[in-house]
Amino acid sequence: MSTGEANPASRLRALAARSSASAGAVDRLGDAVLRGLCVLAALLALAALAGIAYEVIDGATLAIGRFGLGFLVHTTWQPNFKVFGAGVMLYGLAVTSALAMLLAVPIGIAIALYLAMVAPPRVRNVIGPLVEMLAAIPSVILGFWGILVLAPFLSSDMEPFLHSAIGFLPIFGEPSSTGAGLFTAGLILTIMVVPIIASISRDLFLTVPQEMKDGATALGATRWEMVRGVVLPSTAPGVVAACFLGLGRALGEAIAVAQVIGDGKAIQKLFETGNTAASAIALEFLGAENRLQASSLFYLAVILLVIGLIANLTAQAITRRFLIHRAMTR
């Protein structure tokens, strides 16, 4: 090979080496920029959370100093006398959220299993978006529908039937004359929580490898046995997280609940009026009669933050324990 032929080849190799080095430098710069943006986003999220927590706790300082932990159990809420207790609100929060989860979890998982395991693709493509659209309906619209449609139906048909069938249970009581109450609020929350659980669980069920499902079927398992033995165990952490995400929606909902719960001021039975921490904040904060009432509403917000934090930590602990247990049993 002549020198004239070698020089162009050498120049090409040198050019390729310089291009590779330049591309490597660009890639390293891109990695550094991406890392910096991700860190900045995480810090902004932490700063926002810290800022919210600080403002809420600072606003609740007066009520915390005045009432202490007794605020959690006292049931009197009288702004005129500057006496405040969160017992009624926390009772309503617990009852409505428990009712919503009791109904929404099996319904949501059943919808997800149907869409992922049973429904033909055409049906899945129609029903799936419709279920997700429920989550997009504004809460005020759901509350308005609850006032106009759900509450009258409950007061005239559902509540009398339940009272005659299982009215011996002390939690139900007499049917409401208006339909507004804890039971109606729990059903509204159920409608709001179901699409969250159903859509996330459906996506999780669809991620289960087809080979695992075919293997279980080849071994003689029925569809239910395959779901129980393969699909649900494989997706259990995600389903638990979806349920807690739905619980967070139920705990924090204010407008729709305020429209149908009736603004009760005492601990009452399921068919009677009640209140929740979120609905009380939404209804009373702007019209607070005195500084202590506003601080008490901030105190309710602090309680909601703590409950939300506990719910998230519990979900993470359950998920982590399940993953460890599954890894140990393999």
MARLO-852727 format. One record per residue (C-alpha): residue number from 1; residue in three letters; x, y, z. Coordinates in Angstrom, 3 decimals, decimal comma, padded with zeros to 6 digits, always signed. Each point is the difference from the previous one (the first is absolute). Layout:
% residues N
   volum   lummar          u          v          w
     NUM      Ala          X          Y          Z
...
//
This chain:
% residues 330
   volum   lummar          u          v          w
       1      Met   +000,000   +000,000   +000,000
       2      Ser   +001,389   +003,392   -000,981
       3      Thr   +000,402   +002,986   +002,258
       4      Gly   -002,643   +001,900   -001,985
       5      Glu   -002,492   -002,780   +000,668
       6      Ala   +000,881   -000,260   +003,688
       7      Asn   -000,300   +003,671   +000,804
       8      Pro   -003,730   +000,283   -000,825
       9      Ala   -000,675   -003,123   +002,082
      10      Ser   +001,958   +001,451   +002,899
      11      Arg   -001,856   +003,255   -000,285
      12      Leu   -003,326   -001,840   -000,007
      13      Arg   +000,965   -001,949   +003,100
      14      Ala   +001,121   +003,185   +001,746
      15      Leu   -003,247   +001,731   -000,976
      16      Ala   -002,047   -002,945   +001,294
      17      Ala   +001,949   +000,051   +003,269
      18      Arg   -000,614   +003,740   +000,425
      19      Ser   -003,715   -000,472   -000,793
      20      Ser   -000,231   -002,807   +002,538
      21      Ala   +001,717   +002,110   +002,659
      22      Ser   -002,290   +002,930   -000,794
      23      Ala   -003,081   -002,239   +000,216
      24      Gly   +001,224   -001,381   +003,313
      25      Ala   +000,422   +003,508   +001,383
      26      Val   -003,508   +000,928   -001,155
      27      Asp   -001,389   -003,160   +001,604
      28      Arg   +001,760   +000,755   +003,282
      29      Leu   -001,327   +003,558   -000,088
      30      Gly   -003,503   -001,317   -000,726
      31      Asp   +000,250   -002,444   +002,907
      32      Ala   +001,090   +002,778   +002,325
      33      Val   -002,839   +002,275   -001,134
      34      Leu   -002,557   -002,796   +000,353
      35      Arg   +001,297   -000,873   +003,458
      36      Gly   -000,140   +003,636   +001,041
      37      Leu   -003,577   +000,406   -001,279
      38      Cys   -001,136   -003,134   +001,821
      39      Val   +001,628   +001,103   +003,254
      40      Leu   -001,543   +003,457   -000,387
      41      Ala   -003,465   -001,492   -000,570
      42      Ala   +000,360   -002,186   +003,091
      43      Leu   +001,165   +002,954   +002,096
      44      Leu   -002,898   +002,120   -001,262
      45      Ala   -002,446   -002,724   +001,021
      46      Leu   +001,566   -000,225   +003,457
      47      Ala   -000,006   +003,793   +000,325
      48      Ala   -003,676   +000,175   -000,964
      49      Leu   -000,886   -002,709   +002,505
      50      Ala   +002,044   +001,669   +002,736
      51      Gly   -001,566   +003,380   -000,784
      52      Ile   -003,531   -001,387   +000,165
      53      Ala   +000,706   -001,833   +003,250
      54      Tyr   +001,567   +003,113   +001,546
      55      Glu   -002,913   +002,271   -000,921
      56      Val   -002,609   -002,466   +001,226
      57      Ile   +001,782   -000,704   +003,290
      58      Asp   +000,702   +003,681   +000,556
      59      Gly   -003,678   +000,805   -000,546
      60      Ala   -001,026   -002,737   +002,451
      61      Thr   +002,345   +001,118   +002,795
      62      Leu   -002,670   +001,956   +001,882
      63      Ala   -002,499   -002,884   +000,007
      64      Ile   +002,678   -002,577   +000,854
      65      Gly   +001,082   +002,075   +002,997
      66      Arg   -003,605   +000,567   +001,080
      67      Phe   -001,496   -003,488   -000,416
      68      Gly   +002,941   -002,397   -000,231
      69      Leu   -000,714   -003,627   -000,888
      70      Gly   -003,440   +000,287   +001,568
      71      Phe   -001,013   +001,685   -003,232
      72      Leu   -000,038   -003,446   -001,634
      73      Val   -002,761   -001,414   +002,237
      74      His   -002,124   +002,981   +000,993
      75      Thr   -003,198   +000,188   -002,040
      76      Thr   -001,099   +003,574   +000,691
      77      Trp   +000,443   +002,529   -002,803
      78      Gln   -001,432   +003,366   +001,035
      79      Pro   +001,679   +003,032   -001,587
      80      Asn   -002,126   +002,426   +002,033
      81      Phe   +001,414   -001,387   +003,247
      82      Lys   +003,485   -000,642   -001,423
      83      Val   -000,240   -003,699   +000,798
      84      Phe   +001,251   -002,385   -002,652
      85      Gly   +000,492   -003,744   -000,234
      86      Ala   +000,712   -002,225   -002,985
      87      Gly   -001,790   -003,123   +001,221
      88      Val   -003,025   +000,357   -002,288
      89      Met   +002,159   +000,788   -003,043
      90      Leu   +002,368   -002,892   +000,606
      91      Tyr   -002,906   -002,374   +000,570
      92      Gly   -001,574   +001,095   -003,284
      93      Leu   +003,357   -000,296   -001,758
      94      Ala   +000,499   -003,543   +001,296
      95      Val   -003,538   -001,175   -000,807
      96      Thr   -000,210   +001,435   -003,520
      97      Ser   +003,529   -001,101   -000,952
      98      Ala   -000,520   -003,508   +001,420
      99      Leu   -003,300   -000,365   -001,850
     100      Ala   +001,587   +001,241   -003,227
     101      Met   +002,919   -002,420   +000,239
     102      Leu   -002,234   -002,892   +001,067
     103      Leu   -001,971   +000,413   -003,212
     104      Ala   +002,607   +001,395   -002,393
     105      Val   +002,782   -002,553   +000,528
     106      Pro   -001,926   -003,146   -001,061
     107      Ile   -001,885   +001,878   -002,731
     108      Gly   +003,164   +001,600   -001,401
     109      Ile   +001,994   -003,236   +000,032
     110      Ala   -002,913   -001,898   -001,567
     111      Ile   -000,234   +002,572   -002,812
     112      Ala   +003,762   -000,215   -000,527
     113      Leu   -000,069   -003,803   -000,163
     114      Tyr   -002,863   +000,073   -002,472
     115      Leu   +001,739   +002,485   -002,277
     116      Ala   +003,378   -001,733   +000,189
     117      Met   -000,973   -003,666   +000,083
     118      Val   -003,520   -000,490   -001,352
     119      Ala   -001,199   +002,815   -002,257
     120      Pro   +000,648   -000,225   -003,757
     121      Pro   +002,283   +002,722   -001,374
     122      Arg   -002,927   +001,924   -001,525
     123      Val   -001,855   +000,086   +003,284
     124      Arg   +003,173   +000,861   +001,912
     125      Asn   +000,719   +002,915   -002,311
     126      Val   -003,467   +001,418   +000,649
     127      Ile   -000,515   -000,664   +003,709
     128      Gly   +003,561   +000,836   +001,074
     129      Pro   -000,093   +003,667   -001,077
     130      Leu   -003,512   +000,363   +001,425
     131      Val   +001,198   -001,182   +003,412
     132      Glu   +002,937   +002,401   -000,147
     133      Met   -002,343   +002,841   -000,946
     134      Leu   -001,690   -000,347   +003,399
     135      Ala   +003,224   +001,259   +001,580
     136      Ala   -000,090   +003,065   -002,255
     137      Ile   -003,459   +001,133   +001,094
     138      Pro   +000,360   +003,091   +002,240
     139      Ser   -000,889   -000,734   +003,599
     140      Val   -002,507   +002,854   +000,094
     141      Ile   -001,911   -001,651   -002,861
     142      Leu   -000,098   -003,304   +001,877
     143      Gly   -001,223   +001,813   +003,092
     144      Phe   -002,680   +001,775   -002,026
     145      Trp   -001,108   -003,345   -001,457
     146      Gly   -000,037   -001,407   +003,511
     147      Ile   -002,368   +002,732   +001,155
     148      Leu   -002,375   -000,277   -002,962
     149      Val   -000,001   -003,738   -000,733
     150      Leu   +001,759   -002,170   +002,573
     151      Ala   -001,329   +001,556   +003,211
     152      Pro   -003,708   -000,190   -001,010
     153      Phe   +000,444   -003,615   -001,136
     154      Leu   +001,689   -000,956   +003,257
     155      Ser   -002,604   +001,694   +002,189
     156      Ser   -002,969   -001,518   -001,833
     157      Asp   +001,253   -003,477   -000,931
     158      Met   +003,434   -001,137   +001,135
     159      Glu   +000,072   +001,182   +003,612
     160      Pro   -003,493   -001,308   +000,875
     161      Phe   +000,941   -003,370   -001,520
     162      Leu   +003,271   -000,203   +001,924
     163      His   -001,738   +001,118   +003,192
     164      Ser   -002,619   -002,732   -000,334
     165      Ala   +002,598   -002,654   -000,859
     166      Ile   +002,896   +000,789   +002,350
     167      Gly   -001,346   +002,852   +002,082
     168      Phe   +000,663   -002,017   +003,146
     169      Leu   +003,644   +001,017   -000,352
     170      Pro   +000,380   +003,189   +002,042
     171      Ile   +002,120   +001,810   -002,575
     172      Phe   -002,818   +000,389   -002,553
     173      Gly   -002,820   +001,719   +001,866
     174      Glu   -003,105   +001,518   -001,565
     175      Pro   -000,020   +000,948   -003,704
     176      Ser   +000,786   +003,627   -000,739
     177      Ser   -002,852   +002,198   -001,207
     178      Thr   +002,268   +001,869   -002,434
     179      Gly   +002,558   -002,658   -000,920
     180      Ala   +002,893   +002,175   +001,161
     181      Gly   +002,286   -001,715   +002,469
     182      Leu   +003,045   -002,132   +000,619
     183      Phe   -001,309   -002,856   -002,156
     184      Thr   -000,512   +002,241   -003,027
     185      Ala   +003,445   +001,541   +000,444
     186      Gly   +001,548   -003,468   +000,171
     187      Leu   -001,663   -001,010   -003,267
     188      Ile   +001,175   +003,175   -001,726
     189      Leu   +003,550   -000,747   +001,161
     190      Thr   -000,379   -003,560   -001,291
     191      Ile   -000,791   +001,339   -003,474
     192      Met   +003,091   +002,212   +000,191
     193      Val   +002,337   -002,748   +001,232
     194      Val   -001,085   -002,886   -002,262
     195      Pro   +001,569   +001,343   -003,243
     196      Ile   +003,343   +000,579   +001,731
     197      Ile   +000,214   -003,558   +001,303
     198      Ala   -001,456   -001,532   -003,167
     199      Ser   +002,228   +001,783   -002,514
     200      Ile   +003,260   -000,559   +001,901
     201      Ser   -000,816   -003,631   +000,822
     202      Arg   -000,980   -000,704   -003,625
     203      Asp   +003,350   +001,291   -001,244
     204      Leu   +001,757   -002,133   +002,611
     205      Phe   -001,909   -003,146   -000,974
     206      Leu   +000,867   +000,553   -003,654
     207      Thr   +003,717   +000,042   +000,859
     208      Val   -000,045   -003,592   +001,270
     209      Pro   +001,926   -002,066   -002,607
     210      Gln   -002,249   -002,120   -002,163
     211      Glu   +002,416   -002,924   +000,454
     212      Met   -000,761   -000,114   +003,729
     213      Lys   -003,733   -000,056   -000,605
     214      Asp   +000,295   -002,606   -002,749
     215      Gly   +002,196   -002,121   +002,239
     216      Ala   -002,573   -000,004   +002,785
     217      Thr   -002,745   -000,864   -002,464
     218      Ala   +002,106   -002,817   -001,491
     219      Leu   +000,385   -001,493   +003,471
     220      Gly   -003,770   -000,268   +000,270
     221      Ala   -000,820   +003,172   +001,900
     222      Thr   -003,366   +001,602   -000,585
     223      Arg   -000,219   +003,683   -000,844
     224      Trp   -000,753   +000,881   +003,613
     225      Glu   +002,876   -002,159   +001,246
     226      Met   +002,303   +001,679   -002,515
     227      Val   -001,148   +003,447   +001,167
     228      Arg   +000,343   -000,936   +003,662
     229      Gly   +003,306   -001,814   -000,338
     230      Val   +001,807   +002,022   -002,674
     231      Val   -001,550   +003,363   -000,852
     232      Leu   -000,894   +001,313   +003,451
     233      Pro   +003,242   -001,081   +001,743
     234      Ser   +002,087   +001,505   -002,806
     235      Thr   -001,731   +003,362   +000,169
     236      Ala   -000,885   +000,187   +003,710
     237      Pro   +002,413   +002,867   +000,867
     238      Gly   -001,359   +002,168   -002,786
     239      Val   -003,614   -000,803   +000,877
     240      Val   +000,642   +000,937   +003,629
     241      Ala   +001,544   +003,270   -001,148
     242      Ala   -003,030   +000,650   -002,224
     243      Cys   -002,334   -000,588   +002,941
     244      Phe   +001,919   +002,427   +002,189
     245      Leu   +000,004   +002,534   -002,823
     246      Gly   -003,771   -000,326   -000,088
     247      Leu   -000,101   +000,360   +003,791
     248      Gly   +001,939   +003,242   -000,305
     249      Arg   -002,647   +001,283   -002,419
     250      Ala   -002,759   -000,977   +002,433
     251      Leu   +001,711   +001,624   +002,991
     252      Gly   +000,646   +003,289   -001,744
     253      Glu   -003,237   +000,505   -001,926
     254      Ala   -001,870   +003,083   +001,200
     255      Ile   -002,417   +001,552   -002,493
     256      Ala   -002,020   -003,047   -001,037
     257      Val   -000,199   -001,227   +003,596
     258      Ala   -001,053   +003,416   +001,280
     259      Gln   -002,857   +000,050   -002,509
     260      Val   -001,575   -003,284   +001,119
     261      Ile   +001,044   -000,640   +003,607
     262      Gly   -002,338   +002,534   +001,603
     263      Asp   +002,386   +001,901   +002,334
     264      Gly   -000,913   -001,880   +003,182
     265      Lys   +001,444   +001,173   +003,311
     266      Ala   -000,196   -003,232   +001,982
     267      Ile   +001,049   -003,639   -000,288
     268      Gln   -002,982   -001,681   -001,632
     269      Lys   -000,984   -003,179   -001,791
     270      Leu   +000,753   -000,863   -003,595
     271      Phe   -003,206   +001,326   -001,552
     272      Glu   +000,191   +003,305   +001,879
     273      Thr   +001,918   +003,185   -000,716
     274      Gly   +003,649   +000,387   +000,905
     275      Asn   +003,204   +001,833   -000,836
     276      Thr   +003,604   -000,701   -000,948
     277      Ala   +003,232   +001,882   +000,560
     278      Ala   +000,390   +000,891   -003,679
     279      Ser   -003,600   +001,167   -000,448
     280      Ala   +000,170   +002,084   +003,191
     281      Ile   +003,130   +001,772   -001,265
     282      Ala   -001,611   +000,669   -003,378
     283      Leu   -003,238   +001,353   +001,480
     284      Glu   +001,229   +002,029   +002,950
     285      Phe   +003,477   +001,348   -000,652
     286      Leu   -000,906   +003,109   -001,982
     287      Gly   -002,831   +000,814   +002,404
     288      Ala   +001,876   -000,688   +003,230
     289      Glu   -001,462   +002,173   +002,762
     290      Asn   +003,177   +000,349   +002,019
     291      Arg   +003,695   -000,780   -000,069
     292      Leu   -000,415   -003,076   +002,195
     293      Gln   -002,478   -001,540   -002,436
     294      Ala   +002,397   +000,552   -002,900
     295      Ser   +002,802   -001,545   +002,037
     296      Ser   -002,214   -002,983   +000,850
     297      Leu   -000,631   -000,534   -003,709
     298      Phe   +003,769   +000,081   -000,531
     299      Tyr   +000,215   -002,620   +002,747
     300      Leu   -002,394   -002,173   -002,012
     301      Ala   +002,296   +000,463   -002,996
     302      Val   +002,975   -001,148   +002,088
     303      Ile   -001,937   -003,122   +000,959
     304      Leu   -000,767   -000,698   -003,658
     305      Leu   +003,681   +000,389   -000,883
     306      Val   +001,005   -002,447   +002,730
     307      Ile   -002,651   -002,516   -001,059
     308      Gly   +001,132   +000,263   -003,615
     309      Leu   +003,633   -000,494   +001,026
     310      Ile   -000,888   -003,052   +002,091
     311      Ala   -002,017   -001,473   -002,875
     312      Asn   +002,899   +000,421   -002,437
     313      Leu   +002,560   -001,433   +002,398
     314      Thr   -002,284   -002,939   +000,718
     315      Ala   -000,393   -000,688   -003,716
     316      Gln   +003,768   +000,083   -000,481
     317      Ala   +000,545   -002,303   +002,981
     318      Ile   -002,555   -002,529   -001,263
     319      Thr   +001,468   +000,072   -003,497
     320      Arg   +003,565   -000,378   +001,272
     321      Arg   -000,932   -002,879   +002,313
     322      Phe   -001,816   -001,782   -002,826
     323      Leu   +002,965   +000,358   -002,340
     324      Ile   +002,383   -001,340   +002,666
     325      His   -002,300   -002,920   +000,737
     326      Arg   -000,335   -000,856   -003,690
     327      Ala   +003,770   +000,170   -000,483
     328      Met   +000,562   -002,336   +002,945
     329      Thr   -002,521   -002,555   -001,203
     330      Arg   +001,473   -000,291   -003,500
//
